[in-house]
Amino acid sequence: MAIITISRGSYSKGKEVAEKVAKCLGYECVSREVLLDASDRFNIPEVRLVRAIHDAPTILERFGRKKQAFLAYIRYSLARRVQQDNVVYHGLAGHLLLSGIPHLLKVRIIASLEDRVKSEMQREGVSEHEARTLIIRDDQERRKWTQALSGLDPWDSALYDLVIHIRELTVDDAVNFICEAAQLAPFETTPEAKQKMDDLVAACELKAALVNEYPDVGVICKYGTVLIYTKSGERVQHKVRDRARKLAQKIDGIHHIEVHAGVTPPPSAV
């Protein structure tokens, strides 16, 4: 049992790989469903969530404080969706939004620009120049978004367990590699891994409930103990603590809450 994230560029055949891997393993395959869950749960139009995960930071800034809220809603919806394992997710930045989960198999599917251009020309009926321009622009947007979120480059192979180039290797070859890797010991769901997943869901749920009012908070949950970090001072600290304790009564898995004021959230915080 594992959670598989497949990072991909447009027209790299990553969607096809994801669907075939899910069918082969008997897993659920999700992508847009996460956005629909977030849209329904938090009453946010799907189009605004789509822009939040695809547009470059210069566009995101137009939303102001909503930027952090939208990301928190998406992250909680994703964590909740994959909590029970046996899922293949091929949406944007799954390997980053679920970082720290031991049984997460992180895959990157790539293809040559020439092959991607041909695929877009055939599917969209556009010229070679138009197809190339659109793909390069989309790649730049995704790169800027990921760098703004984490400071990392999505093309860095060190972020993934497997990087597969679809050309000499076919889609079926990629599916076989991923299915074999998913059954290796490092990606088994141990009790410790399950606990980390449950803690992440609890942290994400609390962050999603706090973020609209306190957009700068960072949340970590370890074995039911929640650590909340805020750059604000003591006055806000007490308000955050009181609000978090009230919210935690409705969230499974939270037993204790600590709030640290005047502290930048660590990278591991959601």
Beta strands, then each sheet from edge to edge (+ up, - down):
strand 1: 3-8
strand 2: 28-30
strand 3: 87-89
strand 4: 104-110
strand 5: 162-165
strand 6: 218-222
strand 7: 225-230
strand 8: 256-261
sheet 1: 2+ 3+ 1+ 4+ 5+
sheet 2: 6+ 7- 8-
end
